[in-house]
Amino acid sequence: MKLTYYGHSCFGVQVDGTHLLFDPFITPNPKAASIDIKSIPADYILVSHGHFDHVADVEAIAANTGATLVSTFEVVEWFAKRGVEKSHAMNLGGAFTFPFGRVKMTAATHSSSMPDGSYGGNPAGFLVETKQGHFYYSGDTALTRNMKLIGDSASLKFVVLCVGDNFTMGPEDAARAAIFLEAREVVGVHYDTFPPIEIDHAEARSAFADHGLNLHLLGIGKSVEF
């Protein structure tokens, strides 16, 4: 599986020819100015919650690619009113088997509202199980012991965890989350975009290395294979 980072919490994962795109927030992010959203492949767009910094480019990328939006019922309904035609609504604890594999929507401890202030449902994460391997994306969340249940239920090739602190887990809590998840390979997201979530990269990597874990802090537009 190949993961490509597009800045903030947006990343794509290529699974056996299928392109999964998570939480697209690119065009309003000056740090991602080098990314042309028209060049981003997407067969499915998975959205963890309704905050602007996770949904800003959903409509444009869905229109460019014809991708299917996968999110909570409230997020899907909000985008349906804005012309996103292909979608699949889910909710916490539910799972569905798509052509590329099984997706389970996991709980996240955060908040959720749409860009216009309307109700955004419950925030979520995603456990994705495929023939090429399994991975987990936490979405925006605090550290919870629920993550141990995810680690117990699936052998994870890698996990994608928020590490920016202030609004979500910081590096120390994210490292503890990786231990609960029994995952050695971690891709960090939700950091450096805004001043409150700027992190010291060396210190963040050290927080993981102290537990024998590998934290990937990818440059925008860079990829890693697992």
N, C-alpha and C positions, 0 to 999 in steps of 0.2 A: 504494500500500500504506500502511496505517495501523498504526503501532506504538503500543501503550499500555504504560506502565511501571507495574508493581505492586510495586516495591521489591526490593532486593537483586539477584538475578539473574533475577527473574520478569518476563516481558513477554509480551504478546500481539501477534500480527501478523494483520491481516485481509487475506486474499488473495482477491479476487474472490468475496466472500461466504462464504469458509471461514475459520474462526477457529483459528489455531495458537497454543497456549499453551506457553511454555517454562519449565521448572524452577520449579514452583509452591511457593514458600515465603512465605506471607502471614500466616496466623493466628498463628504464633509470633513474628512480627516486630512489635514495638511501633511501629515507624516506619510500618507499613502498617495501623494500626488503623482508618483511614477506609475501608478496602476491605472490602466484603462479598463473600466468595468465591461466594456464591449468585448474584451478579449478573454474574460473569465468564463470558463465552461461550467455549466450547471445543469444537471438533470433533475436534481432535487435541491430545494433550499430549506434548510432546517433552522428554525428560529426558536431560541430558548425562552424569550420573553419580549415584551412590547416596547422597552425603552428605546429612545431614538438612536442611541449608539449601538444598537443591534439590528435595526430594521431599516435604516435610511435608504438603502439601495435595493430593497426587496422588489418594489414595483418595476424599476428599470431593468434589473437583471432577469426577472420573470418574463418581461416583455421581450428582451433580447434573445432569451434561450428557450422559452416555452417550458421552463422548469415547473415542477410541482412543489408547491409550498407545503411543508409539514410543520405544524405547530399546534398550540392549544386551540381549542374551539374559538375562544374570544379573539385571538390574533388572526386566525383564518377568516372569521366573519368580518373583521375590520378591513382586511385587505380585499375581500370579495367585493365590498362596497366601492373599492377603488380600482376595480377592473382586473384583479388577479383571478383568472378563471380556473386554473388547475390547482387543486389543493387537497390535502388530507388532514382532517382535524383529529387530534388526540387529546388525552389528558393524563394526569399523573398516575403512574402505575400501569397504564395501558401499554400494550405492545401490538405491533402489526408487522406482518411479513411482506415486504416489498420485493420486487424482482431481484434486487441486489443483496437482500438479507433482512434480518429482523431488527426492528427499532423498538426499544422500550423507553418510554418517557419517565424519567426519574425526578424525584423531588429536589428542589433547590430552595435554600433559605435566603430570600432576597425580597424584592418587590417587583411589581410590573404594572405599567400604565402605557397607553399608546401615546404617540407624539402629540395628539390633540388633547391629552389629559383623560381620555375615556378609559374605562376599565380594561385592563390587559390580561385578566385571568391570573392563574398562578405561574410563577417562574418555574423553569424546568431545566433538566439536563437530559442527555441522550446516551443510552447504552446501545451501541451498534454492533451487531453480530453478523459476520459474513464468512464465506468459505475461505477467504484470505486471512482471516483473523478478526479479533474483536477489539473495539476501543470504546472509550468513554469520554464524553465531554461534559464537564460539570455545569456549564453555564455560569452565570454570576451567582455566587453562593458563599455562605459562611461554611466553616468546617462542621460536619455533623458525623455522628457515628453510623448514620444510614449508609455512608460510603463503604463501610465494612461489609454490609450485606451485598453490595455490588461486587466487591472483590471476591466474596465467597461464592457468588453465582456464576462468574465468568472469568476465564483466563485472558487477561488483557495484554495485547501487544504493546499498546501505549495508551496514555491518558492525556487529555488536554484540560489544564486547570488554570483558573484565574489566579494571578499572583501579585496584583498591584496594590493590595491593601486598601484601606480607607473605605471603599464601597464593597469590597469582597475580601476573600482570604488574602493574606500576605504570604510571602515565601515560607515562613515557618509553619503556618497552618496548612499551606498547600503541601508541604513535605509530609506532614502528618497524614494528610488525606491520601497521598500516594502510598504510604505505608498501609493504611486501611484497605486501599484498593489492590495491594500486592502488585504494584506496577513500578518497574524500574525506570522505564523511559517516559519522561514527562515533557510535554510541550506547554510552555507558559503563554498565557494570553491576558488581556485586560490590564496592560501596564504601559507606562510612559506616554500615553496619548494626551493626558491632561496633567497639570502640575501635581494635583493631590495623589496621583498614582504613579509618579515617577519612582523608579527603584534603582538601587545600586546593583548592577548585574553580577558583579563578582560576589557580593554578599548573598545575593539570591541563589546563585549556583552553589555556594558553599553550604547554605542551609540544606540543600538536597544532597550534596556530596557527603556531608557528615553522616548520612544514613545509607550511603552506598547507592544513591539514586542519581540519575543523569537528567538535568534540566536543560532543555533546548530553548534558547531565546533567539528565535530566528529573525534575521533581517527581513524587512517587508519585501515580498516578491520571491523570497528564498524558499527552498523545498528541502524535505528530508524524507528518506524512505525507511520503512519499518518492515 
